[in-house]
Amino acid sequence: MNKTLLTILMFAFLLLFIISPFAALTGLMLVVLFAGFFVLIGNLFQAIVGGDVNSNSP
């Protein structure tokens, strides 16, 4: 669950970087946004299903 919360937080910061008026390379940032969105959806799906979200835990 920690990884899921961290992914949500990073996705929110990514949105702030894209929306900010000083954002450069907007096209590249949109690609990173879509990739981050898919990672976020994957982590949320794993958390809902009950799979092991933290892959490095024992």
C-alpha positions as CSV (number, residue, x, y, z in Angstrom):
1,M,0.0,0.0,0.0
2,N,3.0,2.3,0.6
3,K,4.0,2.1,-3.1
4,T,0.4,2.9,-4.1
5,L,0.3,6.1,-2.0
6,L,3.8,7.1,-3.2
7,T,2.7,6.6,-6.8
8,I,-0.4,8.8,-6.3
9,L,1.7,11.5,-4.7
10,M,4.2,11.4,-7.6
11,F,1.4,11.6,-10.1
12,A,0.0,14.6,-8.4
13,F,3.4,16.3,-8.5
14,L,3.7,15.4,-12.2
15,L,0.4,17.1,-12.8
16,L,1.6,20.2,-11.0
17,F,4.8,20.3,-13.1
18,I,2.7,20.2,-16.4
19,I,0.3,22.8,-15.3
20,S,2.9,25.2,-14.0
21,P,3.6,28.2,-16.2
22,F,7.3,27.6,-16.4
23,A,7.0,24.0,-17.7
24,A,9.3,23.3,-20.6
25,L,9.2,20.4,-23.0
26,T,5.5,20.0,-22.6
27,G,5.3,17.2,-25.2
28,L,7.7,15.1,-23.3
29,M,6.0,15.8,-20.1
30,L,2.7,14.6,-21.6
31,V,4.3,11.3,-22.5
32,V,5.6,11.0,-19.0
33,L,2.1,11.9,-17.7
34,F,0.4,9.1,-19.7
35,A,3.1,6.6,-18.6
36,G,2.6,7.7,-14.9
37,F,-1.1,7.3,-15.3
38,F,-0.8,3.7,-16.5
39,V,1.6,2.9,-13.6
40,L,-0.9,4.5,-11.2
41,I,-3.8,2.5,-12.5
42,G,-1.8,-0.7,-12.4
43,N,-0.8,-0.1,-8.8
44,L,-4.3,0.8,-7.7
45,F,-5.6,-2.4,-9.5
46,Q,-3.0,-4.5,-7.6
47,A,-4.0,-2.9,-4.3
48,I,-7.7,-3.5,-4.9
49,V,-7.3,-7.1,-6.0
50,G,-5.0,-7.7,-3.0
51,G,-1.8,-8.6,-4.8
52,D,1.7,-7.9,-3.5
53,V,2.2,-4.2,-4.5
54,N,5.6,-4.0,-2.9
55,S,7.7,-6.2,-5.0
56,N,10.8,-6.0,-2.9
57,S,9.2,-7.0,0.4
58,P,10.0,-10.5,1.8
